[in-house]
């Protein structure tokens, strides 16, 4: 075939797979198919170290491929996953570093499987909860990082997902404004919490290299629990000021015994809801104490309600999924 200028046009290879736009992503864990749909994915690449070798008396340097390295897989998920996935998160909070093998499926607009990224021995390495804001009506998503030991890229088989589409309805359930914050001993003062800052729970992963294995084994280590920050109107903040003055002032702390200090710590929870008021999941935090109470900047020209930021530490947390059926 020739074009108008008389030049021969290249022939198209009709047997080559067509290009596609990855519109949907699904997750499979162990023997469970279609664990859920997530919003986005990044990472999960494979690279190798380059080893340089120089022979004596020769200035030329030879280069060889060394050990493989597999990047962490980072997922952004909402409430479009199924119960096995949230059970995995629950065990992560309990300190049970359960390993999972599975695959990430890239699908086209029609939910046909176009590419697969198989992984083995995956552990949850990091989990970030988004900022919750009473004025924000957009969907909220968690960011989850998975540390994996091996990754294999494969072409999809073209089959349609077993349960396509049901996850997107669930993805719309969790919005940033639907939450409730409670702190033991301050229930009345927490009735009008307006915002909770994002926070991240980290599971330290140690890499172990042994002979006869090209890639490193990954072993879980200690969990790092974050500090929490929430905001209340200044009109509700006086109980926090009073408690902080009592617990943080040096002359008053010396009058309390060690047992009294330990028993004075607090328990709290963050409960999220869908637009119908049904609970989605609950994050509880334990052995907490207030470490800072910071009023907002005062500005005579501002028309916003004056807020107070309260920071507190916690010793450990728990996660409980409501196990509701996605409509």
N, C-alpha and C positions, 0 to 999 in steps of 0.2 A: 504494500500500500504506500502511495506517495502523496505528499501534501501539494499545495498549490505551487510552491516554488520548485517542485520537481525532486525534492529530497525524499529519500526513503524513510518512512516512519518505523520506529521500533515495534516489533511484535509483542503483544501482551501475553504473558504466561497465564493461561486460564486455569491451570492447576494450582497456582500459588494461592495461599490463604489470603482472603481479603482483609484489608486493614479495618480496624474498628475503634470505636471510642468506648473505653471501659466505664460504663455508666453505673454498674452495680458491683458490689464486692460482698462475698459471703465467706463465712468461716466454718471450717469443719474441725472438730476435736475428737481424737481417737476414733471410735467407730460410729460416732454420731454425725449424721449428715445435716447440713444447713443449720448450724447452731445459731446463726443470725446474720443480719446485714449490718454493716458499719458504714460510717460516713466517709472516712478516708484512711489511707495507709501510706506510710513512707518508711524508708529504710529497707532492711531485708536484703541488702546487697551482699555479694561475695567478692572478696579480694584476697590477694596473697602477698606475703612478704617477698622482697627481692633480695637475694643473697649475692654478694659480690666476692669473687675469689681472684686473687692475684698471685701468679707464680713468681718465685724468686728470680731476679735477673730479667724479668719481662715486665714492661710497663703496661701491657694490655691487661684489662680487667674483664673477667668472664662473669656473666650474670646468670643466675639460676632462680627458678621458682621455689619459694620456701613454703611455710605453713599457710593453710587457708585461715581466713578470718571471716566470720559471719556477723554482719551488722545486726543490731537490735531491730526488731519489727515494732513499729509504733502505730497504734490504732487509735482512731477517734470514734467512740461509740456512744450511743444514747440508750434508749430503752428498746431497741430493736433486736436485742439478743435474747436467747432462750435461757431457761433456768440453769442448765449445766454450766453456762458461761459465768453466771452470777454466783453459782456455787464455788467456782474456781476463785472468784474474788473473795468470797467469804473465808475460804481456807487460807488465802494469802494474808488476810487480816489476823487470822489465828496463828500465824507463824508456820503453817504447813505449806512448805514449798513443793506443791504437787507439780510433777512434770507432765506435760501433755505433748502429744504428737498430732499433727493434723495438716491442714492445707488452707491456703487463702486462694479463693476462686475469683478470678476477674471475669465478669459477664458483660455482654453487650446490652443494648436497650431491651432486647427480648428475653433477657435472663438466660441466654445460652452461654455455657461454660467455654470461654475462649482461651484462658491461660490458668495454670495452677502453679502455686509456689508452695511446695511441700516442705515441712520443717519437722524436726525431731527434738525431743527433750527440751521443750520450751517451758520457761518459768516466768511468772510475772515479776518484773524487775522494778517497775515504777508505776504508780497510779496517781493521776492528778485530777482532783475534783475542780470543776469550773467555779467561777465567781457566781454567787447567787445574789440577785438584786431584785427588790420588790418592784422596781420600775421597768424591768427588762422582760418583755414578753416573747423573746426569741427562744428557740429550742436550745437546750443545754446538752453538752457532750463531755464525757470523760476521756482523758488521754491515757492510754495504757501502753507501756513499753514491755516487750517480751524479749528475754534473752534466750537465744536458741543455740544449739550445738551444731546442727547441720541444716542446710537449705538446698533444695533441688528444684530447678525450673523445668516445667513440663508444659506441653501444648494441651489445651482443653479438648475434651471429646465432643463438644458441640451439643451436649444434652442440656435440657432445660432443668433449672433447679426444681427440687421436689416441692418446695413451698414458696415460690416467689411472691414478692409483694406484701406479705403479711407483716414484714418487719417495718415497712415505712409508716404504717399506721402507728406502730409503737414508738417510732422515732419522734413523732410529733407529740407524744404524751408528756414528756418532761420539758417544762419550760422553766426559765431561770427565776421567775417570780413566785412559783408555787413551792414554798418551803415553810418550815416552822423550826425555830431554834429555841432550845430550852436549856437552862443551867440550874442545877439543883441549888435551892436556896434563893434563887433570883427569878422565880417564875413570873411574878408580877412585872418586874423590870424588863423581862425579855418578851413581853407581849407585842412590842412594836419594833422588833429587830428589823432593820431595813436592808442590811447587806451583810454578806459573809464573803471574805476574800478567798480566792483559790488557795488550795493547799495540796501538798504532794507527800505521799508515803513512799519511801524507798526501801527496797530489799537489796542490800549489798551482795554482789555476785563476785566470787573469787574464781579465777581461772586456774586450772590445774593441768599442767602438761606432763604426760608420761610417755615413755618409749613405746614405739610401735603404733602410735596414734598421731595422725597429722594435725587434726584440729584439737583444741583444748577442751577439756571437760569443765563444766561450770557448776560450782557448788554454792549453795545459798549461805549467807552470813547474817549478821544482825539487821534488824529492821530499824529504820530511823523514823520516828514519829514527829510530825511537824507541830509548830505552834499554830493556834487558830486566832483569827482576827474577825470581830463582828462589830456592827455599828448600831447604836440606839440613839433616839433623840435625847438631847441634853436634859430635857424635862424628866426623863426616866433614869438618868445616870447616877443620881445621888447614892443609891445603895451600893453601887460599884465603887464610888469614891470613898464611902465610909468603910467598906470592907478592905479596900486596898490600904487605906491609912492605918487600919488596925493590924493588918498582916505584914505590911512592908516596912513600917517605921521601926527603926532599930530599938528604941527604948521600950516599945510595946512587944516586940518579938521576944525579947529577953525574958519576959514574964510568963511565956508559954513553954510548957514542957515539949519534949520531942514527940511524945504520944499525942498531945493536943494538936501539934502542927500537922501530923500525919492524918489525924481524923478530920481536920478542917478542910481537906481537899474535896473537890466537887466532881460530880458526874453530870454529863449533859448529853444532848442528842440533837441531830439534824434530821428532820423528816421531810422527804420530798413527796409531792402529790402531782397527780395529773389534773387536767382542767375540770374534771368532774369531782374532785376532792378525794379520790381514792389514793391510798398510800402506794408509793412506788418502791422506795427502799429507805432504810434508816441507818445512819452512821452514829454510833454511840462513842463517846470519849470518856475516859476514866482517869481518876487521880489527877484532876486538873486544878490549877491555881492561877489567879490573875497576876500578870507580871507587868502590865502597863495600862494606864487609863489616860487617853490623849484627846482633849477637845479639838474640834475643827478650828481652822483659822478664822479669826473674827474679822469681818469686813462690813463696814457700815453700808456699803452699796449693794450687798448681797441680799437676795430675796429668798434664798433657800433656807430650809429648816436647819437649825444648828445641830450637828451630830457629834457624838463622842465615840471614838474608836477604843475598843477594849481588846487587849491581847492576853492570851492565856496559854500555858503549856499543858500537855497531857502526857501520861506515861504509856498509854496504849489505847487502841480503838477496836471497834467491832463493826461489821457490815452485815446487814440483814435485808435480804430481798423479799419483797412482799409476795412473790410467786403468783402474781395476777396473770390472767390469760390476756394475751395481746389480741385485741379485736380485729 
